Amino acid sequence: MARQSSLFMNEEPQKILIASDSGITIRSFSDISNAVGDCLGSDGLILAEKDLAPEFFDLHTGLAGELFQKFTNYRIRVAIVLPAPDAYGERFAELAREHTSHNIIRFVRSYDAAKAWLSGDSS
């Protein structure tokens, strides 16, 4: 079972999974389904650049789209920590910009921003 980070807000613990601490990586389409299963019952998932296969950043592969669709369908919030989305090309940077305020999948620049959003400390 995936390890959870507990943040406290209004005396209720928040169960936010940090992918690197929980053994979650997205390297293939089947990893997405496994990650969804690991995240059921949690308050969200934090993914970092190192948790994602290079194919994730190539939008032609469909890996990013599949992750977005599955987590959106299950209404599991995901914060993707990516300090420099421009490094992956114009199209990917555009996608990341469009998701800086999305309510389910959000690109953020730091772990602190990810934790704040998932714990409800920012909009």
N, C-alpha and C positions, 0 to 999 in steps of 0.2 A: 504494500500500500504506500502511496506517496506521502512524504512528510509535509506537514503544513506549518506555516508561520502564523502565529496568532497575534493579531493586533487588537487592541481593546478600544471600543467606542461605545459609550453609553452602557458600560458594564457588560456588554455582550461581546464574546470573542469573535473576531473575524477570521475565517479560515481561508487564507490566501496562500496558494501554492507557488513556490518559486521553483521553476523548472529544473535549474541546476542542482538544487538541494533534493529534488524529488525523483531524479532519474528520468525526467521527461525530456525527450529530444524529438524534433520533427525532421526526420530524414527521408520519410516516405509517406505515401497516402495512408498506409495502415497505422503509422505512428499517430496520425491525427485521431483516428477512432480510439486508439488506446489512451491518448491524452484526454479526450472527452470523458472516457470512463473513469480515469483517475481524478478528474475534476468534478464529477457529479457530487453535489452536496457541499461544494466549496463556494467561496465568495469570489473566486477569480484565480487567474493564472498569470504569472509574470514570466515572459519569455525574453531571453537576451539573444543577441546576434549569434553567439556561440552555440545556442540551442537549436539553431535553424540550419538546414542544409543549404549549400550554395544555390540549389535549384529553387528554393523558396523565393529568392530575390530575382529570379528570371520568370517573369509573369507568364511567359509562353508555356511553362510546364504545368500550370494549373495548381501547383502545390499551395501557394498562398490563397488562391480563390477557394480551394477545398477547405482549408483551415478556417477561413472567414465564414464560409457557409455553414459548416458543422457547428462551430461555436455559437454562431448567431441562432441557428435552429434550436440549440439547447439552452440558449440565453445564458451562456457562461461567459463572463467578461474576461477579456484577455488584454493585458498591457504588454506591448512589444517595445522593449528598451533598445533604441537604435539612435545613437548620438549623431550619426551622419548618414541619413538616408540618401543624400545626393551621390554618395559613393557607388550606388547601385544603378545609376542611370536616371534619365529624366522621367521615364514612365513610372518607375518604382518610387521615385521621390514625390511625384504627383499623387500616387496612391497614399503614401505616408502622410502627406499634407492633408489630404481629404479625410484622413482618419485621426487627426489630432483632437477631434472633438466628438468622435463617434461614441454612441452609448454602449456598445458591446466590444468592439475591437478598437483599441486606441494605441497609436504610436506615441511614445514619450521619449525624452532625452536621458532620463536617469532612473535608477531604482527608486530613489526617493519620490519622484513624480509618480511612478507606477504604484507604489504603496499608498501614496496620498489619494490617488484617484480611486483605487480599488477599495480603500477603507472609507471612502466618502468624504475625505477631507478637502477635496477640490472638485470642481465641476468639469 
